[in-house]
Amino acid sequence: MSIRILVSNDDGAQAPGLQALVEAVSDLGEVWVVAPESEQSASSHSLSLHRPLRIRKLKPNFFAVDGTPADCVHLAVNHLMKDKKPSLVLSGINHGPNLADDIFYSGTVAAAREGALLGFPAIAFSLAARSPWDFAAGAKFARSLAQAALHMKLPGRALLNVNIPGQPKDLGYEITQLGRHSYGSEVVEKTDPRGRRYYWIGGSDYDFEPIEGSDCMAIHTHQRISVTPLRLDLTGVDHLPMLRSWQLEGFAGGA
């Protein structure tokens, strides 16, 4: 086939969500899977620069890497698939949501973002639910969106973040912007058997702002799939005029 699709994730090479995504897009092209050996949730866009990486072939075109999601996509594009690059990079389906600020921590989004940074259109898929997992609706939408991305030629470096509710109200979807939400800021302090203190971060109190058109509203209020286009250029253009007006003592202006 002329089309190659690279699939990765952050839940690991054996994750049910990954298998659901692979099966869903298997007839759209030649599917390659390069995924972490073990779960790498919240690993963000970390690259392993200070230790060697090992690649284990599980079956034809299916590999496990003892590294991060970004490592997996980087190795896939620049080594395993260097003879013929992917037409599309997919990541997921994640076991849990990746909404709002989650995109900065998510290994699922990072895998797709690495693909986009390397010049390929990329889509991250997440199931905004908790166990038990049902990936049927997510897989169905992933196939439809991937097919559209290939047919309509989603441009290189384009990055989409998709969240699918666990119990979709219908088969509708919304094109959204990033919302705002919080898991709380509690840090739990405990003491181990040897008397040393240790800490757990990550609160359990969830809340979101009701911003119309946001991914949080689509998922939590409308129970519909959200599709959010993300930018790779994070320049705060709204702040440029203000910063250019500043006069820093002892330094020439930065106009």
C-alpha positions as a LaTeX table, in Angstrom:
\begin{tabular}{lrrr}
\hline
Residue & $x$ (\AA) & $y$ (\AA) & $z$ (\AA) \\
\hline
Met1 & 0.00 & 0.00 & 0.00 \\
Ser2 & 1.19 & 3.56 & $-0.67$ \\
Ile3 & $-0.17$ & 4.86 & 2.63 \\
Arg4 & 1.66 & 4.19 & 5.88 \\
Ile5 & 0.10 & 4.95 & 9.25 \\
Leu6 & 2.19 & 5.09 & 12.42 \\
Val7 & 0.37 & 4.34 & 15.68 \\
Ser8 & 1.74 & 4.90 & 19.18 \\
Asn9 & 0.40 & 5.60 & 22.67 \\
Asp10 & 1.43 & 6.12 & 26.29 \\
Asp11 & $-0.41$ & 3.18 & 27.91 \\
Gly12 & 2.00 & 0.60 & 26.52 \\
Ala13 & 2.25 & $-1.84$ & 23.64 \\
Gln14 & $-0.27$ & $-4.24$ & 25.17 \\
Ala15 & $-2.97$ & $-1.66$ & 25.94 \\
Pro16 & $-6.54$ & $-2.44$ & 24.77 \\
Gly17 & $-6.97$ & 1.14 & 23.54 \\
Leu18 & $-3.98$ & 0.78 & 21.24 \\
Gln19 & $-5.31$ & $-2.49$ & 19.85 \\
Ala20 & $-8.72$ & $-0.90$ & 19.24 \\
Leu21 & $-7.13$ & 1.96 & 17.30 \\
Val22 & $-4.92$ & $-0.36$ & 15.24 \\
Glu23 & $-7.85$ & $-2.56$ & 14.28 \\
Ala24 & $-9.98$ & 0.47 & 13.40 \\
Val25 & $-7.49$ & 1.90 & 10.86 \\
Ser26 & $-6.00$ & $-1.36$ & 9.60 \\
Asp27 & $-7.73$ & $-1.14$ & 6.22 \\
Leu28 & $-6.68$ & 2.47 & 5.55 \\
Gly29 & $-3.06$ & 1.69 & 4.87 \\
Glu30 & 0.02 & $-0.20$ & 6.04 \\
Val31 & $-0.11$ & 0.19 & 9.83 \\
Trp32 & 3.08 & 0.34 & 11.88 \\
Val33 & 2.95 & 0.28 & 15.67 \\
Val34 & 5.81 & 1.61 & 17.80 \\
Ala35 & 4.69 & 1.95 & 21.41 \\
Pro36 & 6.26 & 2.05 & 24.88 \\
Glu37 & 7.21 & $-1.22$ & 26.54 \\
Ser38 & 5.33 & $-0.13$ & 29.67 \\
Glu39 & 2.90 & 2.60 & 30.68 \\
Gln40 & 4.24 & 6.13 & 30.29 \\
Ser41 & 1.24 & 8.22 & 31.36 \\
Ala42 & 1.99 & 11.89 & 32.13 \\
Ser43 & 5.49 & 11.55 & 30.65 \\
Ser44 & 4.83 & 14.64 & 28.54 \\
His45 & 7.28 & 15.26 & 25.68 \\
Ser46 & 10.34 & 13.73 & 27.30 \\
Leu47 & 13.10 & 12.33 & 25.07 \\
Ser48 & 15.64 & 9.86 & 26.46 \\
Leu49 & 18.95 & 11.56 & 25.65 \\
His50 & 21.11 & 10.16 & 28.45 \\
Arg51 & 20.61 & 6.42 & 28.13 \\
Pro52 & 20.37 & 3.90 & 25.28 \\
Leu53 & 16.99 & 2.71 & 24.04 \\
Arg54 & 16.06 & $-0.85$ & 23.16 \\
Ile55 & 13.55 & $-1.89$ & 20.50 \\
Arg56 & 11.75 & $-5.23$ & 20.76 \\
Lys57 & 9.91 & $-6.61$ & 17.74 \\
Leu58 & 6.65 & $-8.22$ & 18.83 \\
Lys59 & 5.38 & $-9.11$ & 15.35 \\
Pro60 & 5.66 & $-7.73$ & 11.81 \\
Asn61 & 5.49 & $-3.91$ & 11.87 \\
Phe62 & 4.80 & $-3.95$ & 15.63 \\
Phe63 & 7.53 & $-2.82$ & 18.06 \\
Ala64 & 7.90 & $-2.04$ & 21.77 \\
Val65 & 10.45 & 0.53 & 22.98 \\
Asp66 & 11.72 & 0.90 & 26.55 \\
Gly67 & 11.26 & 4.65 & 26.36 \\
Thr68 & 8.72 & 7.44 & 26.25 \\
Pro69 & 5.97 & 8.02 & 23.67 \\
Ala70 & 8.06 & 10.76 & 22.05 \\
Asp71 & 11.01 & 8.33 & 21.89 \\
Cys72 & 8.79 & 5.82 & 20.11 \\
Val73 & 7.67 & 8.19 & 17.39 \\
His74 & 11.16 & 9.61 & 16.94 \\
Leu75 & 12.67 & 6.13 & 16.54 \\
Ala76 & 9.85 & 5.05 & 14.24 \\
Val77 & 10.19 & 7.98 & 11.85 \\
Asn78 & 13.97 & 8.29 & 11.86 \\
His79 & 14.95 & 4.62 & 12.07 \\
Leu80 & 12.32 & 1.91 & 11.70 \\
Met81 & 10.39 & 3.67 & 8.92 \\
Lys82 & 13.20 & 5.70 & 7.40 \\
Asp83 & 12.81 & 3.99 & 4.02 \\
Lys84 & 9.22 & 5.23 & 3.68 \\
Lys85 & 7.83 & 7.80 & 6.07 \\
Pro86 & 4.28 & 7.71 & 7.48 \\
Ser87 & 1.43 & 9.60 & 5.85 \\
Leu88 & $-0.28$ & 10.02 & 9.22 \\
Val89 & 0.68 & 9.62 & 12.88 \\
Leu90 & $-1.97$ & 8.47 & 15.37 \\
Ser91 & $-1.73$ & 8.12 & 19.14 \\
Gly92 & $-4.09$ & 6.38 & 21.58 \\
Ile93 & $-6.71$ & 5.47 & 22.29 \\
Asn94 & $-5.73$ & 6.72 & 25.74 \\
His95 & $-7.26$ & 5.14 & 28.84 \\
Gly96 & $-8.64$ & 8.40 & 30.23 \\
Pro97 & $-9.22$ & 12.00 & 29.13 \\
Asn98 & $-6.72$ & 14.52 & 27.82 \\
Leu99 & $-8.61$ & 17.79 & 28.06 \\
Ala100 & $-7.56$ & 21.40 & 28.60 \\
Asp101 & $-4.18$ & 21.66 & 30.37 \\
Asp102 & $-3.77$ & 17.86 & 30.24 \\
Ile103 & $-2.14$ & 18.31 & 26.83 \\
Phe104 & 1.02 & 19.64 & 28.50 \\
Tyr105 & 1.44 & 16.50 & 30.62 \\
Ser106 & 0.00 & 13.83 & 28.35 \\
Gly107 & 2.25 & 11.22 & 26.78 \\
Thr108 & $-0.57$ & 10.44 & 24.34 \\
Val109 & $-0.59$ & 14.00 & 23.01 \\
Ala110 & 3.22 & 14.09 & 23.09 \\
Ala111 & 3.46 & 11.10 & 20.75 \\
Ala112 & 1.22 & 12.86 & 18.23 \\
Arg113 & 3.02 & 16.16 & 18.77 \\
Glu114 & 6.39 & 14.52 & 18.06 \\
Gly115 & 4.95 & 13.32 & 14.77 \\
Ala116 & 3.75 & 16.84 & 13.97 \\
Leu117 & 7.11 & 18.35 & 14.93 \\
Leu118 & 8.77 & 15.92 & 12.52 \\
Gly119 & 6.53 & 17.21 & 9.74 \\
Phe120 & 3.57 & 14.82 & 9.62 \\
Pro121 & $-0.14$ & 15.31 & 10.30 \\
Ala122 & $-0.97$ & 13.79 & 13.65 \\
Ile123 & $-4.00$ & 13.01 & 15.79 \\
Ala124 & $-4.21$ & 12.03 & 19.48 \\
Phe125 & $-7.26$ & 10.08 & 20.70 \\
Ser126 & $-8.40$ & 9.73 & 24.31 \\
Leu127 & $-11.37$ & 8.05 & 25.95 \\
Ala128 & $-12.73$ & 10.52 & 28.49 \\
Ala129 & $-13.96$ & 7.84 & 30.88 \\
Arg130 & $-12.82$ & 5.53 & 33.64 \\
Ser131 & $-12.66$ & 1.74 & 33.82 \\
Pro132 & $-14.33$ & $-0.41$ & 32.56 \\
Trp133 & $-13.20$ & 0.76 & 29.12 \\
Asp134 & $-15.36$ & 0.62 & 26.02 \\
Phe135 & $-13.39$ & 1.78 & 23.00 \\
Ala136 & $-16.04$ & 0.98 & 20.37 \\
Ala137 & $-17.26$ & 4.56 & 19.80 \\
Gly138 & $-13.73$ & 5.94 & 19.96 \\
Ala139 & $-12.41$ & 3.42 & 17.45 \\
Lys140 & $-15.28$ & 4.13 & 15.07 \\
Phe141 & $-14.66$ & 7.87 & 15.21 \\
Ala142 & $-10.89$ & 7.41 & 14.93 \\
Arg143 & $-11.30$ & 5.50 & 11.70 \\
Ser144 & $-13.64$ & 8.12 & 10.25 \\
Leu145 & $-11.38$ & 11.02 & 11.20 \\
Ala146 & $-8.21$ & 9.26 & 10.03 \\
Gln147 & $-9.85$ & 8.47 & 6.71 \\
Ala148 & $-10.88$ & 12.12 & 6.32 \\
Ala149 & $-7.38$ & 13.31 & 7.26 \\
Leu150 & $-5.88$ & 11.11 & 4.55 \\
His151 & $-8.50$ & 11.93 & 1.90 \\
Met152 & $-8.62$ & 15.68 & 2.59 \\
Lys153 & $-4.85$ & 15.75 & 3.07 \\
Leu154 & $-4.53$ & 17.16 & 6.58 \\
Pro155 & $-1.31$ & 19.21 & 6.22 \\
Gly156 & 2.01 & 18.26 & 7.74 \\
Arg157 & 2.61 & 19.60 & 11.26 \\
Ala158 & $-1.16$ & 19.76 & 11.84 \\
Leu159 & $-2.03$ & 18.39 & 15.28 \\
Leu160 & $-5.51$ & 17.40 & 16.47 \\
Asn161 & $-6.49$ & 16.37 & 20.00 \\
Val162 & $-9.62$ & 14.21 & 20.21 \\
Asn163 & $-11.57$ & 13.20 & 23.29 \\
Ile164 & $-14.44$ & 10.72 & 23.20 \\
Pro165 & $-16.96$ & 10.51 & 26.07 \\
Gly166 & $-17.40$ & 7.11 & 27.64 \\
Gln167 & $-21.12$ & 7.18 & 26.92 \\
Pro168 & $-21.61$ & 9.45 & 23.89 \\
Lys169 & $-25.01$ & 11.13 & 23.73 \\
Asp170 & $-25.03$ & 10.63 & 19.97 \\
Leu171 & $-22.51$ & 10.25 & 17.16 \\
Gly172 & $-22.05$ & 14.02 & 16.97 \\
Tyr173 & $-18.79$ & 15.84 & 17.48 \\
Glu174 & $-17.73$ & 19.43 & 18.08 \\
Ile175 & $-14.70$ & 21.40 & 16.87 \\
Thr176 & $-13.48$ & 22.92 & 20.12 \\
Gln177 & $-10.89$ & 25.04 & 21.83 \\
Leu178 & $-8.98$ & 24.06 & 24.95 \\
Gly179 & $-10.95$ & 24.54 & 28.14 \\
Arg180 & $-9.85$ & 25.06 & 31.72 \\
His181 & $-10.14$ & 22.51 & 34.47 \\
Ser182 & $-8.56$ & 21.42 & 37.73 \\
Tyr183 & $-7.93$ & 18.17 & 39.59 \\
Gly184 & $-7.22$ & 20.02 & 42.81 \\
Ser185 & $-3.84$ & 20.95 & 44.23 \\
Glu186 & $-3.57$ & 18.62 & 47.20 \\
Val187 & $-0.18$ & 17.08 & 47.99 \\
Val188 & $-0.47$ & 14.00 & 50.19 \\
Glu189 & 2.39 & 13.55 & 52.66 \\
Lys190 & 3.08 & 10.15 & 54.24 \\
Thr191 & 5.88 & 8.38 & 56.07 \\
Asp192 & 7.49 & 5.13 & 54.95 \\
Pro193 & 8.40 & 2.25 & 57.33 \\
Arg194 & 11.89 & 3.74 & 57.79 \\
Gly195 & 10.52 & 7.09 & 58.92 \\
Arg196 & 11.25 & 8.97 & 55.72 \\
Arg197 & 8.64 & 11.27 & 54.24 \\
Tyr198 & 7.25 & 10.78 & 50.75 \\
Tyr199 & 4.63 & 12.60 & 48.70 \\
Trp200 & 1.85 & 11.92 & 46.19 \\
Ile201 & 0.87 & 14.69 & 43.79 \\
Gly202 & $-2.34$ & 14.78 & 41.76 \\
Gly203 & $-5.61$ & 15.73 & 43.40 \\
Ser204 & $-8.94$ & 13.96 & 43.13 \\
Asp205 & $-11.27$ & 16.99 & 43.21 \\
Tyr206 & $-12.31$ & 17.66 & 39.62 \\
Asp207 & $-13.90$ & 20.85 & 38.33 \\
Phe208 & $-14.04$ & 22.68 & 35.00 \\
Glu209 & $-14.99$ & 26.13 & 33.81 \\
Pro210 & $-18.17$ & 26.25 & 31.67 \\
Ile211 & $-16.53$ & 27.89 & 28.64 \\
Glu212 & $-18.77$ & 27.54 & 25.60 \\
Gly213 & $-17.01$ & 25.91 & 22.68 \\
Ser214 & $-14.43$ & 24.22 & 24.90 \\
Asp215 & $-13.41$ & 20.57 & 24.95 \\
Cys216 & $-14.48$ & 20.30 & 28.59 \\
Met217 & $-18.01$ & 21.49 & 27.78 \\
Ala218 & $-18.29$ & 19.14 & 24.80 \\
Ile219 & $-17.34$ & 16.14 & 26.93 \\
His220 & $-18.86$ & 16.87 & 30.33 \\
Thr221 & $-21.96$ & 18.89 & 29.43 \\
His222 & $-22.91$ & 17.84 & 25.90 \\
Gln223 & $-21.49$ & 14.28 & 26.02 \\
Arg224 & $-20.16$ & 14.73 & 22.50 \\
Ile225 & $-16.78$ & 14.06 & 20.92 \\
Ser226 & $-14.40$ & 17.01 & 20.94 \\
Val227 & $-11.83$ & 17.72 & 18.21 \\
Thr228 & $-9.35$ & 20.43 & 19.14 \\
Pro229 & $-6.69$ & 21.72 & 16.72 \\
Leu230 & $-3.45$ & 22.52 & 18.56 \\
Arg231 & $-0.64$ & 24.89 & 17.63 \\
Leu232 & 3.02 & 23.97 & 17.74 \\
Asp233 & 4.04 & 27.64 & 17.90 \\
Leu234 & 3.33 & 28.66 & 21.50 \\
Thr235 & 4.40 & 32.29 & 21.04 \\
Gly236 & 2.28 & 34.58 & 23.22 \\
Val237 & 1.56 & 37.06 & 20.42 \\
Asp238 & $-0.85$ & 39.07 & 22.64 \\
His239 & 2.07 & 39.93 & 24.92 \\
Leu240 & 4.54 & 41.01 & 22.21 \\
Pro241 & 3.51 & 44.71 & 22.09 \\
Met242 & 3.64 & 45.01 & 25.89 \\
Leu243 & 7.07 & 43.40 & 26.17 \\
Arg244 & 8.44 & 45.49 & 23.28 \\
Ser245 & 7.37 & 48.65 & 25.13 \\
Trp246 & 9.41 & 47.79 & 28.22 \\
Gln247 & 12.69 & 49.65 & 28.79 \\
Leu248 & 15.12 & 47.49 & 30.77 \\
Glu249 & 17.75 & 49.42 & 32.64 \\
Gly250 & 21.19 & 48.91 & 31.13 \\
Phe251 & 19.99 & 47.16 & 27.98 \\
Ala252 & 18.99 & 48.30 & 24.50 \\
Gly253 & 15.32 & 47.99 & 23.57 \\
Gly254 & 13.92 & 44.75 & 22.14 \\
Ala255 & 11.61 & 46.20 & 19.49 \\
\hline
\end{tabular}
